Amino acid sequence: MQAQDKRAEKSVSKRMFNKACPNGKLTVYLGKQNFVVHIHLVNPVDDLVLVHNEYLKESRVYVTLNCVFQYGQKDLDVLDLTFFKDLFVVSKLGEHAYPFTFFIMPNLPCLVTLQPGPEDTGKACGVVYEVKAFWDEKLEKKIHKRNSMQLVIQKFHYAPERPGPQSKAETTRQLLMSDKPLHLEAFLDKEIYYHGEHVSVNVHITNNTNKTVKMIRIFVHQFAEICLFNTAQYKCPVAMEEADDAVAPSSKFFKVSTLIFFLANNREKWELALNGKLKHEDTNLASNTLFGEGVNCEILGIITSYKVKVKLVVSWGNDVDVELPFTLKVSLRKKGSTVNIFSKKQQERKEGGQEKQRDRERDRGTEGQREKE
């Protein structure tokens, strides 16, 4: 019975992430690298650091959690240009205080990076969270790489699954050389979409003019605004549908279009905002940036949003369009409370590993039963 209990304890043990400094005398262990914001609450960074006894005799060990804006090539630091901006540094460890806990403020930005171009070098522009551990006599001294290490963690904003008003827009346009107007109405099927879901766009057209609507174009645009020392805005289409649905004069038209957008279809687009990426994981398109009134935009680093644009192509340059904003977020799986931020291939690899683990446990149980017999 005791042997079965021990096997059960091993089967429920969590995967640990660890990284050591180059000299091997300082190691940080993290129980997880993904931290989720639940409305106004963030899961704490609660882990431990393993220190060699030699360090505790002469110096102190420090662990810091930094939110860093990366926006430039690290090689340019030799020109006395600062390309890293630390928001806060917290928690100093004593001689024997190996566990450590950090609490991330909910109003701080989530992990996001801009997809670099083919000729870009250095680190990608974006927001990064780093857990750093090092030892030294004083905190103000320059940190040597040999005596330090850093481990990247991810912060995501969870959107609760509650119904809200779907986005809707309409416009009436009086066209040139036409007595009657053209009316366009469009709406989405819901307000919040999760990564991997399709977006359904309902389009209603009432063409009372004497002109023909030649084409209907529907786009999904991602907007990324850089809020650092120098502001910049990027607009990138992540999905598009072009339909040759002609709407004759004095007629009505209705259609529902379904658009699906994945990172796999947009990997060649420069400056596309992505959810922060760890080395061993894939990523998704960046989620919407959620923030309340009065928040300093510079603290957010990169503000991401999405809009659906419905455009009617009419002769003589009388094009008509409306925009429908929506929210793209990460969600929780139906089973458990793990954040669904992984790609399909990652899920298959993880499920395959879990199945192999169950097979090994089943084999151990069979061997133990044979020994008893």
Buried (B, 14 or more C-beta within 10 A) or exposed (E): EEEEEEBEEEEEEEEEBBBBBEBEBBBBBBEBBBBBBEEEEBBEBEBBBEBBEEBBEEBBBBBBBBBBBBBBEEEEEEEEEEBBBEBEBEBEBEEEBBEBEBBBEBBBBBBBBBBBEEEBEEBBBBBBBBBBBBBBEEEEEEBEEEBBBBBBBBBBBBBEEEEEEBBEBEBEBEBEEBEBBBBBBBBBBBBBBBBEEEBBBBBBBBBBBEBBBBBBBBBBBBBBBBBBEEEBEBEBBBBEBEEEBBBEBEEEBEBEBEBEBBBEEBEEBEBBBBBBBBEEBBBBBBBBBBBEEEEEBEBBBBBBBBBBBBBBBBEEEBBBBBBBBBBBBBBBEEEEEEBBBBBEEBEEEEEEEEEEEEEEBEEBEEEEEEEEE
